[in-house]
Amino acid sequence: MRYLLAAVFVSAFWLLLSGHYTALILGLGALSVLIVIWFLRRMDKVDGEVVFLRLSLRFFGYLGWLFWQVVLSNIDVARRIWAPSLPIQPSWQRLDTKVSTPMEKTLYANSITLTPGTLTTDVKADHFMIHSLTQAGIDDLRKGEMEARIRRLGI
């Protein structure tokens, strides 16, 4: 049942993004969905850990907040590129974390990487290694707002 729901969700998402409904495109889309479901089943068998993300209003609220952070970070990076007076001081630093589950770590690391100007380079049990274009990028992460929002999701 889990794989059927995943196939329906991936198909609907693909159709929403595609917007094309010719036989060839629909056939390639169906093939893509089958390949994704095959990989999903294979991953579940290999690691023996079935993880299911619970979609809730909080999760969609987090996605909205993350989208806004991505927009703000894009503006900051663009300003730093166009204005030579604004500093770019790349650094690679340790960021201690309190997230504990694999899903929380994955979401946190990917959220950091999605935000322009920061990149998660390594994930450990209690910390991440982060590359940032500026010290302000690391400082914002150390304030902990992103981590707190992820921990409130309860995933």
Phi and psi restraints in degrees (value plus and minus 20) as a CYANA .aco file:
   2 ARG   PHI     -79.8   -39.8
   2 ARG   PSI     -61.8   -21.8
   3 TYR   PHI     -92.6   -52.6
   3 TYR   PSI     -52.5   -12.5
   4 LEU   PHI     -85.6   -45.6
   4 LEU   PSI     -65.3   -25.3
   5 LEU   PHI     -83.1   -43.1
   5 LEU   PSI     -60.6   -20.6
   6 ALA   PHI     -82.8   -42.8
   6 ALA   PSI     -62.0   -22.0
   7 ALA   PHI     -83.3   -43.3
   7 ALA   PSI     -61.6   -21.6
   8 VAL   PHI     -84.5   -44.5
   8 VAL   PSI     -64.9   -24.9
   9 PHE   PHI     -83.4   -43.4
   9 PHE   PSI     -68.0   -28.0
  10 VAL   PHI     -84.0   -44.0
  10 VAL   PSI     -59.1   -19.1
  11 SER   PHI     -83.6   -43.6
  11 SER   PSI     -65.7   -25.7
  12 ALA   PHI     -83.6   -43.6
  12 ALA   PSI     -62.3   -22.3
  13 PHE   PHI     -83.3   -43.3
  13 PHE   PSI     -63.1   -23.1
  14 TRP   PHI     -83.2   -43.2
  14 TRP   PSI     -64.7   -24.7
  15 LEU   PHI     -83.0   -43.0
  15 LEU   PSI     -59.3   -19.3
  16 LEU   PHI     -83.1   -43.1
  16 LEU   PSI     -62.7   -22.7
  17 LEU   PHI     -96.7   -56.7
  17 LEU   PSI     -52.7   -12.7
  18 SER   PHI     -92.0   -52.0
  18 SER   PSI     -79.5   -39.5
  19 GLY   PHI      55.6    95.6
  19 GLY   PSI     -15.6    24.4
  20 HIS   PHI    -135.1   -95.1
  20 HIS   PSI     118.2   158.2
  21 TYR   PHI    -149.7  -109.7
  21 TYR   PSI      14.5    54.5
  22 THR   PHI    -101.1   -61.1
  22 THR   PSI     141.6   181.6
  23 ALA   PHI     -80.0   -40.0
  23 ALA   PSI     -63.3   -23.3
  24 LEU   PHI     -82.4   -42.4
  24 LEU   PSI     -67.3   -27.3
  25 ILE   PHI     -85.5   -45.5
  25 ILE   PSI     -62.4   -22.4
  26 LEU   PHI     -83.4   -43.4
  26 LEU   PSI     -59.3   -19.3
  27 GLY   PHI     -84.9   -44.9
  27 GLY   PSI     -63.9   -23.9
  28 LEU   PHI     -85.3   -45.3
  28 LEU   PSI     -55.9   -15.9
  29 GLY   PHI     -84.5   -44.5
  29 GLY   PSI     -63.7   -23.7
  30 ALA   PHI     -82.7   -42.7
  30 ALA   PSI     -61.5   -21.5
  31 LEU   PHI     -82.4   -42.4
  31 LEU   PSI     -62.4   -22.4
  32 SER   PHI     -81.0   -41.0
  32 SER   PSI     -63.2   -23.2
  33 VAL   PHI     -82.8   -42.8
  33 VAL   PSI     -63.7   -23.7
  34 LEU   PHI     -81.2   -41.2
  34 LEU   PSI     -60.5   -20.5
  35 ILE   PHI     -85.4   -45.4
  35 ILE   PSI     -62.3   -22.3
  36 VAL   PHI     -81.9   -41.9
  36 VAL   PSI     -64.5   -24.5
  37 ILE   PHI     -86.4   -46.4
  37 ILE   PSI     -57.6   -17.6
  38 TRP   PHI     -81.8   -41.8
  38 TRP   PSI     -64.7   -24.7
  39 PHE   PHI     -83.7   -43.7
  39 PHE   PSI     -59.6   -19.6
  40 LEU   PHI     -80.8   -40.8
  40 LEU   PSI     -66.8   -26.8
  41 ARG   PHI     -82.7   -42.7
  41 ARG   PSI     -60.9   -20.9
  42 ARG   PHI     -84.5   -44.5
  42 ARG   PSI     -63.4   -23.4
  43 MET   PHI     -83.4   -43.4
  43 MET   PSI     -60.1   -20.1
  44 ASP   PHI     -82.6   -42.6
  44 ASP   PSI     -57.3   -17.3
  45 LYS   PHI     -91.4   -51.4
  45 LYS   PSI     -57.5   -17.5
  46 VAL   PHI     -90.8   -50.8
  46 VAL   PSI     -69.7   -29.7
  47 ASP   PHI    -112.9   -72.9
  47 ASP   PSI     -31.2     8.8
  48 GLY   PHI      45.7    85.7
  48 GLY   PSI      -6.8    33.2
  49 GLU   PHI    -141.4  -101.4
  49 GLU   PSI      87.7   127.7
  50 VAL   PHI    -110.9   -70.9
  50 VAL   PSI      96.7   136.7
  51 VAL   PHI    -132.2   -92.2
  51 VAL   PSI     110.5   150.5
  52 PHE   PHI    -145.3  -105.3
  52 PHE   PSI     100.4   140.4
  53 LEU   PHI     -98.8   -58.8
  53 LEU   PSI     101.3   141.3
  54 ARG   PHI    -103.8   -63.8
  54 ARG   PSI      97.0   137.0
  55 LEU   PHI    -103.4   -63.4
  55 LEU   PSI     107.4   147.4
  56 SER   PHI    -161.5  -121.5
  56 SER   PSI     153.5   193.5
  57 LEU   PHI     -82.8   -42.8
  57 LEU   PSI     -55.7   -15.7
  58 ARG   PHI     -82.0   -42.0
  58 ARG   PSI     -60.9   -20.9
  59 PHE   PHI     -83.9   -43.9
  59 PHE   PSI     -64.8   -24.8
  60 PHE   PHI     -87.2   -47.2
  60 PHE   PSI     -53.1   -13.1
  61 GLY   PHI     -82.6   -42.6
  61 GLY   PSI     -60.9   -20.9
  62 TYR   PHI     -83.6   -43.6
  62 TYR   PSI     -63.4   -23.4
  63 LEU   PHI     -80.7   -40.7
  63 LEU   PSI     -60.1   -20.1
  64 GLY   PHI     -82.9   -42.9
  64 GLY   PSI     -64.0   -24.0
  65 TRP   PHI     -83.0   -43.0
  65 TRP   PSI     -64.1   -24.1
  66 LEU   PHI     -82.0   -42.0
  66 LEU   PSI     -62.2   -22.2
  67 PHE   PHI     -77.9   -37.9
  67 PHE   PSI     -63.1   -23.1
  68 TRP   PHI     -85.5   -45.5
  68 TRP   PSI     -58.4   -18.4
  69 GLN   PHI     -84.9   -44.9
  69 GLN   PSI     -57.2   -17.2
  70 VAL   PHI     -84.2   -44.2
  70 VAL   PSI     -62.2   -22.2
  71 VAL   PHI     -82.0   -42.0
  71 VAL   PSI     -68.6   -28.6
  72 LEU   PHI     -81.8   -41.8
  72 LEU   PSI     -61.1   -21.1
  73 SER   PHI     -87.4   -47.4
  73 SER   PSI     -57.4   -17.4
  74 ASN   PHI     -79.7   -39.7
  74 ASN   PSI     -64.2   -24.2
  75 ILE   PHI     -82.9   -42.9
  75 ILE   PSI     -63.7   -23.7
  76 ASP   PHI     -81.9   -41.9
  76 ASP   PSI     -66.3   -26.3
  77 VAL   PHI     -84.8   -44.8
  77 VAL   PSI     -62.1   -22.1
  78 ALA   PHI     -82.7   -42.7
  78 ALA   PSI     -61.5   -21.5
  79 ARG   PHI     -81.8   -41.8
  79 ARG   PSI     -61.1   -21.1
  80 ARG   PHI     -87.7   -47.7
  80 ARG   PSI     -51.4   -11.4
  81 ILE   PHI     -92.6   -52.6
  81 ILE   PSI     -62.4   -22.4
  82 TRP   PHI    -102.9   -62.9
  82 TRP   PSI     -43.7    -3.7
  83 ALA   PHI    -131.6   -91.6
  83 ALA   PSI      83.5   123.5
  84 PRO   PHI     -81.5   -41.5
  84 PRO   PSI     -38.5     1.5
  85 SER   PHI     -93.2   -53.2
  85 SER   PSI     -42.1    -2.1
  86 LEU   PHI    -102.6   -62.6
  86 LEU   PSI     110.4   150.4
  87 PRO   PHI     -96.4   -56.4
  87 PRO   PSI     123.5   163.5
  88 ILE   PHI    -139.4   -99.4
  88 ILE   PSI      92.2   132.2
  89 GLN   PHI    -147.7  -107.7
  89 GLN   PSI      63.9   103.9
  90 PRO   PHI     -78.3   -38.3
  90 PRO   PSI     120.4   160.4
  91 SER   PHI    -166.7  -126.7
  91 SER   PSI     137.5   177.5
  92 TRP   PHI    -147.8  -107.8
  92 TRP   PSI      94.0   134.0
  93 GLN   PHI    -156.6  -116.6
  93 GLN   PSI     141.0   181.0
  94 ARG   PHI    -103.0   -63.0
  94 ARG   PSI     115.2   155.2
  95 LEU   PHI    -140.2  -100.2
  95 LEU   PSI      88.9   128.9
  96 ASP   PHI     -89.9   -49.9
  96 ASP   PSI     120.4   160.4
  97 THR   PHI    -149.0  -109.0
  97 THR   PSI     138.9   178.9
  98 LYS   PHI    -135.2   -95.2
  98 LYS   PSI     -21.1    18.9
  99 VAL   PHI     -87.3   -47.3
  99 VAL   PSI     124.3   164.3
 100 SER   PHI    -143.1  -103.1
 100 SER   PSI     -55.6   -15.6
 101 THR   PHI    -101.4   -61.4
 101 THR   PSI     134.4   174.4
 102 PRO   PHI     -78.0   -38.0
 102 PRO   PSI     -56.5   -16.5
 103 MET   PHI     -87.0   -47.0
 103 MET   PSI     -61.8   -21.8
 104 GLU   PHI     -83.6   -43.6
 104 GLU   PSI     -63.6   -23.6
 105 LYS   PHI     -82.3   -42.3
 105 LYS   PSI     -62.8   -22.8
 106 THR   PHI     -83.1   -43.1
 106 THR   PSI     -66.7   -26.7
 107 LEU   PHI     -83.8   -43.8
 107 LEU   PSI     -62.1   -22.1
 108 TYR   PHI     -85.9   -45.9
 108 TYR   PSI     -69.5   -29.5
 109 ALA   PHI     -81.1   -41.1
 109 ALA   PSI     -63.0   -23.0
 110 ASN   PHI     -89.5   -49.5
 110 ASN   PSI     -55.0   -15.0
 111 SER   PHI     -84.9   -44.9
 111 SER   PSI     -60.4   -20.4
 112 ILE   PHI     -82.6   -42.6
 112 ILE   PSI     -64.5   -24.5
 113 THR   PHI     -88.3   -48.3
 113 THR   PSI     -54.1   -14.1
 114 LEU   PHI     -87.6   -47.6
 114 LEU   PSI     -46.6    -6.6
 115 THR   PHI     -99.7   -59.7
 115 THR   PSI      95.9   135.9
 116 PRO   PHI     -76.2   -36.2
 116 PRO   PSI     120.4   160.4
 117 GLY   PHI      77.6   117.6
 117 GLY   PSI     -31.4     8.6
 118 THR   PHI    -152.6  -112.6
 118 THR   PSI     130.8   170.8
 119 LEU   PHI    -168.1  -128.1
 119 LEU   PSI     107.2   147.2
 120 THR   PHI    -104.0   -64.0
 120 THR   PSI     100.8   140.8
 121 THR   PHI    -123.8   -83.8
 121 THR   PSI     -40.7    -0.7
 122 ASP   PHI    -175.2  -135.2
 122 ASP   PSI     120.7   160.7
 123 VAL   PHI    -139.9   -99.9
 123 VAL   PSI     102.1   142.1
 124 LYS   PHI    -137.8   -97.8
 124 LYS   PSI     158.8   198.8
 125 ALA   PHI     -80.8   -40.8
 125 ALA   PSI     -61.3   -21.3
 126 ASP   PHI    -142.0  -102.0
 126 ASP   PSI     -15.6    24.4
 127 HIS   PHI    -177.3  -137.3
 127 HIS   PSI     141.5   181.5
 128 PHE   PHI    -138.0   -98.0
 128 PHE   PSI     133.5   173.5
 129 MET   PHI    -122.0   -82.0
 129 MET   PSI     106.5   146.5
 130 ILE   PHI    -141.6  -101.6
 130 ILE   PSI     112.4   152.4
 131 HIS   PHI    -120.6   -80.6
 131 HIS   PSI     112.5   152.5
 132 SER   PHI    -154.4  -114.4
 132 SER   PSI     125.5   165.5
 133 LEU   PHI     -91.3   -51.3
 133 LEU   PSI     -46.6    -6.6
 134 THR   PHI    -159.0  -119.0
 134 THR   PSI     139.6   179.6
 135 GLN   PHI     -85.7   -45.7
 135 GLN   PSI     -51.7   -11.7
 136 ALA   PHI     -81.4   -41.4
 136 ALA   PSI     -53.7   -13.7
 137 GLY   PHI     -82.9   -42.9
 137 GLY   PSI     -64.1   -24.1
 138 ILE   PHI     -87.6   -47.6
 138 ILE   PSI     -61.8   -21.8
 139 ASP   PHI     -81.1   -41.1
 139 ASP   PSI     -60.4   -20.4
 140 ASP   PHI     -81.5   -41.5
 140 ASP   PSI     -61.1   -21.1
 141 LEU   PHI     -87.1   -47.1
 141 LEU   PSI     -56.7   -16.7
 142 ARG   PHI     -88.7   -48.7
 142 ARG   PSI     -43.9    -3.9
 143 LYS   PHI     -81.3   -41.3
 143 LYS   PSI     -50.0   -10.0
 144 GLY   PHI      70.4   110.4
 144 GLY   PSI      -9.9    30.1
 145 GLU   PHI     -84.8   -44.8
 145 GLU   PSI     -64.3   -24.3
 146 MET   PHI     -82.8   -42.8
 146 MET   PSI     -65.5   -25.5
 147 GLU   PHI     -82.7   -42.7
 147 GLU   PSI     -62.7   -22.7
 148 ALA   PHI     -82.6   -42.6
 148 ALA   PSI     -60.1   -20.1
 149 ARG   PHI     -85.6   -45.6
 149 ARG   PSI     -59.4   -19.4
 150 ILE   PHI     -87.4   -47.4
 150 ILE   PSI     -61.7   -21.7
 151 ARG   PHI     -85.1   -45.1
 151 ARG   PSI     -53.1   -13.1
 152 ARG   PHI     -88.7   -48.7
 152 ARG   PSI     -40.1    -0.1
 153 LEU   PHI     -86.9   -46.9
 153 LEU   PSI     -48.4    -8.4
 154 GLY   PHI      48.0    88.0
 154 GLY   PSI      19.9    59.9
